Amino acid sequence: MKKILAIVLLVCLVFTAAFAQGEGESGKVNLALNHVGATDHPYHAGALKLAELADEYSDGMITIDVFPASQIASGSKAIEYVQAGTLDIALESTMAFSNFVSDVGVLDLPFLFSSKAEAFRIIDGELGAKLEDIAEGKGFKILGWWDNGYRSITSTRGSVAKPSDLAGLKIRTPESKVFLVTFETMGAIPTPMAVSEVFSALQLGTVDAAENSDSNNIKNKFTEVCPYYSVTKHIYTFEPLIMSLDKFNSFSAEQQEMLMRAAEDAEAYQREVSLALDKKIMDTLESTEGITLNVVEDLSEFQAASKPVYDAFPQFASLLNIINSNR
């Protein structure tokens, strides 16, 4: 049924895109935005804010329909739809996007940012501008960098307090070379799979553990099958807001300015909502019976163990220089 619904939605979007093109001639544009979050996720709050602001700033000239919970597609498939022009905007992971713009993979290196504040400051400066230029060379317009968050480990086999606790641990990861190399380097057995398959894989023992952002761990109820929750902050992840450059360039200069202004303000709002959720999640985990919460305060041992990962990706050297010079 999900596949049938996705096909129906996609067909509707094709007709909507054709209609929007005709509307564009009279100054009106209707866009479709797809994201992976549920309706109570910060992604959805940000997407609704973007739709609200785009409508407000353009006096109704730009409207955005929001499709949460991957109603149209997810991962690489959503980005392929953006490329094809059948989806206007996708809010997708850096892991998926790096399959199209490989340099974005630098953002997924372990222990890259010391805090969210540092991550935001650096991506909003020279680094973000550079990655946006590179993405445009590949045919994509990045409208913003939203907060996905630091990643923690949920496990059925015990807490992860030091790198040696990962030895032999069969852990689900995204389909990202950086993630695979990171966990292999620390002795784990990374097992890439779609996030929709993770809950049952943990239940059945196909994997011993999973790692994801705190909001996604809670949303996907991984704590119901994993009694051990380790806050390792091993990787911080952004969620880029992606559009086809051709689609963006089809707008008038005025429409482009309105959309970018709305995107900038919606980005700030989404980050605020996400930051507020961080504390709420930790409070929930601390008060949940049956959960052993382990917050790793000293990450130095993990940082040392992950250094070889950087050597495995020499192609990121110039981007890392930008990051390090802006700390």
C-alpha positions as CSV (number, residue, x, y, z in Angstrom):
1,M,0.0,0.0,0.0
2,K,2.9,2.4,0.8
3,K,4.3,1.8,-2.6
4,I,1.0,2.4,-4.3
5,L,0.5,5.6,-2.3
6,A,3.9,6.8,-3.2
7,I,3.2,6.2,-6.9
8,V,-0.1,8.1,-6.7
9,L,1.6,11.0,-4.9
10,L,4.3,11.1,-7.5
11,V,1.9,11.2,-10.4
12,C,0.0,14.0,-8.6
13,L,3.3,15.8,-8.2
14,V,4.1,15.5,-11.9
15,F,0.8,17.2,-12.7
16,T,1.3,19.7,-9.9
17,A,4.8,20.6,-11.3
18,A,3.3,21.1,-14.8
19,F,0.5,23.2,-13.4
20,A,3.0,25.2,-11.3
21,Q,5.1,25.9,-14.4
22,G,2.0,27.4,-16.0
23,E,1.3,29.4,-12.8
24,G,4.8,30.7,-12.8
25,E,4.1,32.6,-15.9
26,S,1.5,34.6,-13.9
27,G,3.8,35.0,-11.0
28,K,2.5,32.1,-8.7
29,V,4.5,29.0,-7.7
30,N,3.3,26.0,-5.8
31,L,6.0,23.7,-4.4
32,A,6.0,20.2,-2.8
33,L,8.4,19.5,0.1
34,N,9.0,16.0,1.3
35,H,10.8,15.1,4.6
36,V,11.4,11.9,6.7
37,G,10.1,13.2,10.1
38,A,6.8,12.5,11.7
39,T,4.3,15.3,12.3
40,D,5.8,15.9,15.8
41,H,9.4,16.0,14.6
42,P,11.4,19.3,14.4
43,Y,11.6,18.7,10.6
44,H,7.9,19.1,10.3
45,A,7.8,22.2,12.5
46,G,10.5,23.7,10.3
47,A,8.8,22.7,7.1
48,L,5.5,24.2,8.2
49,K,7.3,27.4,9.2
50,L,8.9,27.5,5.7
51,A,5.5,27.2,4.1
52,E,4.1,29.9,6.3
53,L,6.9,32.3,5.7
54,A,7.1,31.7,2.0
55,D,3.4,32.5,1.7
56,E,3.8,35.6,3.9
57,Y,6.9,37.0,2.4
58,S,5.6,36.6,-1.2
59,D,2.0,37.7,-0.5
60,G,0.7,34.3,-1.6
61,M,3.0,34.2,-4.7
62,I,4.9,31.1,-3.3
63,T,3.0,28.3,-1.6
64,I,4.5,25.1,-0.3
65,D,2.7,21.7,0.4
66,V,4.5,19.7,3.0
67,F,4.6,15.9,2.9
68,P,6.0,14.4,6.2
69,A,7.1,10.9,7.1
70,S,8.5,10.1,3.6
71,Q,5.1,10.1,2.0
72,I,6.7,10.6,-1.4
73,A,10.1,9.0,-1.0
74,S,13.1,8.8,1.3
75,G,16.9,8.8,1.0
76,S,18.5,8.7,-2.4
77,K,15.1,8.1,-4.1
78,A,13.8,11.5,-2.8
79,I,16.9,13.2,-4.1
80,E,16.5,11.5,-7.5
81,Y,13.0,12.9,-7.7
82,V,14.4,16.4,-7.1
83,Q,16.9,15.8,-9.9
84,A,14.1,14.6,-12.2
85,G,11.9,17.6,-11.4
86,T,9.0,15.5,-10.0
87,L,9.7,16.7,-6.4
88,D,10.5,20.3,-5.7
89,I,12.2,20.2,-2.3
90,A,13.6,17.4,-0.2
91,L,14.9,17.6,3.3
92,E,17.3,14.7,3.4
93,S,20.3,13.4,5.3
94,T,23.9,14.2,4.5
95,M,24.4,10.5,4.2
96,A,22.0,10.2,1.3
97,F,23.1,13.5,-0.3
98,S,26.8,12.5,-0.3
99,N,25.9,9.9,-2.9
100,F,25.2,12.8,-5.2
101,V,27.6,15.4,-3.9
102,S,30.5,13.4,-2.4
103,D,32.1,16.4,-0.7
104,V,29.1,16.7,1.7
105,G,30.4,13.5,3.3
106,V,33.0,15.5,5.2
107,L,30.2,16.6,7.5
108,D,29.8,13.0,8.7
109,L,33.3,12.5,9.9
110,P,33.4,11.4,13.6
111,F,33.8,14.0,16.4
112,L,34.1,16.8,13.9
113,F,32.2,19.4,15.9
114,S,32.6,20.0,19.6
115,S,29.0,21.4,20.0
116,K,25.9,22.2,18.0
117,A,26.8,25.9,18.4
118,E,30.1,25.3,16.7
119,A,28.5,23.2,14.0
120,F,26.0,25.9,13.2
121,R,28.6,28.7,13.2
122,I,30.9,26.8,10.8
123,I,28.2,25.6,8.4
124,D,26.8,29.2,8.3
125,G,30.2,30.5,7.2
126,E,32.8,29.6,4.7
127,L,32.3,25.9,4.8
128,G,28.6,26.1,4.0
129,A,29.2,28.5,1.2
130,K,31.9,26.2,-0.3
131,L,29.6,23.1,-0.1
132,E,26.7,25.1,-1.6
133,D,28.9,26.1,-4.5
134,I,30.0,22.5,-5.1
135,A,26.4,21.3,-4.9
136,E,25.4,23.9,-7.5
137,G,28.1,22.4,-9.8
138,K,26.2,19.1,-9.5
139,G,22.8,20.7,-10.2
140,F,21.5,21.2,-6.7
141,K,20.5,24.3,-4.7
142,I,20.9,24.0,-1.0
143,L,18.3,26.2,0.7
144,G,19.5,25.5,4.3
145,W,21.2,23.3,6.8
146,W,18.8,22.0,9.4
147,D,19.6,20.3,12.7
148,N,19.5,16.5,12.7
149,G,21.7,16.2,15.8
150,Y,24.3,14.2,17.6
151,R,24.0,10.4,17.3
152,S,23.7,8.0,20.2
153,I,23.8,4.2,20.4
154,T,20.9,2.0,21.4
155,S,21.9,-1.6,22.2
156,T,20.6,-4.9,23.4
157,R,24.0,-6.1,24.4
158,G,25.2,-3.5,27.0
159,S,26.3,0.1,27.3
160,V,29.0,1.6,25.1
161,A,31.3,3.6,27.5
162,K,34.6,3.1,25.6
163,P,35.7,2.1,22.1
164,S,36.5,-1.5,23.2
165,D,32.7,-1.9,24.0
166,L,32.1,-1.7,20.2
167,A,34.3,-4.7,19.5
168,G,32.3,-7.3,17.6
169,L,29.1,-5.3,18.1
170,K,26.8,-5.8,15.0
171,I,25.4,-2.3,14.6
172,R,23.1,-0.9,12.1
173,T,24.4,2.2,10.2
174,P,23.2,4.3,7.3
175,E,24.4,3.4,3.9
176,S,27.4,5.7,4.1
177,K,31.0,4.9,3.5
178,V,32.1,7.4,6.3
179,F,29.8,5.6,8.8
180,L,31.0,2.2,7.7
181,V,34.7,3.1,8.0
182,T,34.1,4.8,11.3
183,F,32.6,1.7,13.0
184,E,34.9,-0.7,11.3
185,T,37.8,1.3,12.7
186,M,36.5,1.0,16.2
187,G,36.0,-2.7,15.9
188,A,32.3,-2.9,15.3
189,I,30.5,-4.8,12.6
190,P,28.5,-2.1,10.7
191,T,25.4,-3.4,9.0
192,P,23.8,-0.8,6.6
193,M,20.0,-1.0,6.3
194,A,17.0,1.2,5.9
195,V,15.8,2.8,9.1
196,S,12.4,1.3,8.5
197,E,13.9,-2.2,9.0
198,V,15.9,-1.4,12.2
199,F,13.2,-2.1,14.8
200,S,12.5,-5.6,13.7
201,A,16.2,-6.3,13.1
202,L,16.8,-5.4,16.8
203,Q,13.9,-7.5,17.9
204,L,15.1,-10.5,15.9
205,G,18.7,-10.1,16.9
206,T,19.8,-9.5,13.3
207,V,21.8,-6.6,14.8
208,D,22.9,-6.0,18.4
209,A,22.6,-2.3,18.2
210,A,21.7,0.8,16.2
211,E,22.9,4.4,16.1
212,N,20.9,7.5,15.2
213,S,20.1,11.0,16.4
214,D,18.3,11.1,19.7
215,S,15.1,12.4,18.2
216,N,15.0,9.5,15.7
217,N,15.8,6.9,18.3
218,I,12.8,8.0,20.3
219,K,10.5,8.5,17.3
220,N,11.3,5.0,16.0
221,K,10.9,3.5,19.5
222,F,14.2,1.8,19.5
223,T,14.3,2.1,23.3
224,E,11.4,-0.4,23.5
225,V,13.7,-3.2,22.3
226,C,17.1,-1.8,23.5
227,P,17.5,-1.4,27.3
228,Y,20.9,0.3,26.9
229,Y,21.2,3.9,25.7
230,S,24.7,5.4,25.3
231,V,25.1,9.1,24.5
232,T,28.4,8.9,22.6
233,K,27.9,11.9,20.3
234,H,30.2,10.1,17.8
235,I,28.9,11.9,14.7
236,Y,26.9,15.1,14.3
237,T,24.6,15.3,11.3
238,F,23.0,18.1,9.4
239,E,19.9,17.7,7.3
240,P,20.2,19.8,4.1
241,L,17.2,21.3,2.4
242,I,17.7,20.5,-1.2
243,M,16.2,21.8,-4.5
244,S,17.0,21.4,-8.1
245,L,19.2,24.3,-9.3
246,D,17.3,24.3,-12.6
247,K,14.0,24.7,-10.7
248,F,15.4,27.5,-8.5
249,N,16.8,29.3,-11.6
250,S,13.3,29.1,-13.2
251,F,12.0,31.6,-10.6
252,S,12.3,35.3,-11.0
253,A,15.0,37.1,-9.0
254,E,12.2,38.4,-6.7
255,Q,10.8,34.9,-6.1
256,Q,14.3,33.6,-5.4
257,E,14.9,36.3,-2.8
258,M,11.6,35.6,-1.1
259,L,12.2,31.9,-1.0
260,M,15.7,32.2,0.4
261,R,14.6,34.7,3.0
262,A,11.9,32.3,4.1
263,A,14.3,29.4,4.1
264,E,16.9,31.3,6.3
265,D,14.2,32.2,8.9
266,A,12.7,28.7,8.8
267,E,16.2,27.2,9.4
268,A,16.7,29.3,12.5
269,Y,13.3,28.3,13.8
270,Q,13.9,24.6,13.1
271,R,17.2,24.7,15.0
272,E,15.5,26.3,18.0
273,V,12.8,23.7,18.1
274,S,15.4,20.9,17.8
275,L,17.6,22.4,20.5
276,A,14.6,22.6,22.9
277,L,13.8,18.9,22.2
278,D,17.3,17.8,23.2
279,K,16.7,18.5,26.9
280,K,13.2,17.0,26.8
281,I,14.6,13.8,25.3
282,M,17.3,13.5,28.0
283,D,14.8,14.1,30.7
284,T,12.5,11.4,29.2
285,L,15.4,8.9,29.0
286,E,16.4,9.5,32.6
287,S,12.9,8.9,33.9
288,T,12.1,5.9,31.7
289,E,12.1,2.6,33.6
290,G,14.1,-0.3,32.1
291,I,16.5,2.0,30.3
292,T,20.2,2.1,31.4
293,L,21.3,5.6,30.3
294,N,25.1,6.1,29.9
295,V,26.3,9.6,29.0
296,V,29.9,9.5,27.9
297,E,31.4,12.7,29.4
298,D,35.0,12.2,28.3
299,L,35.1,11.4,24.6
300,S,38.9,11.6,24.3
301,E,39.4,7.8,24.0
302,F,36.8,7.6,21.2
303,Q,38.3,10.6,19.5
304,A,41.8,8.9,19.5
305,A,40.3,5.6,18.2
306,S,38.6,7.4,15.3
307,K,41.7,9.3,14.0
308,P,42.4,6.7,11.3
309,V,39.1,7.5,9.8
310,Y,40.3,10.9,8.7
311,D,43.3,9.3,7.0
312,A,40.9,7.1,5.0
313,F,39.4,10.2,3.4
314,P,42.2,12.3,2.0
315,Q,39.8,13.9,-0.5
316,F,38.3,15.9,2.4
317,A,41.6,17.6,3.3
318,S,40.9,21.0,1.9
319,L,37.4,21.1,3.5
320,L,38.8,20.1,6.8
321,N,41.3,23.0,6.5
322,I,38.3,25.3,6.2
323,I,36.7,23.8,9.2
324,N,39.8,23.9,11.4
325,S,40.6,27.5,10.4
326,N,37.1,28.6,11.4
327,R,36.9,27.0,14.9
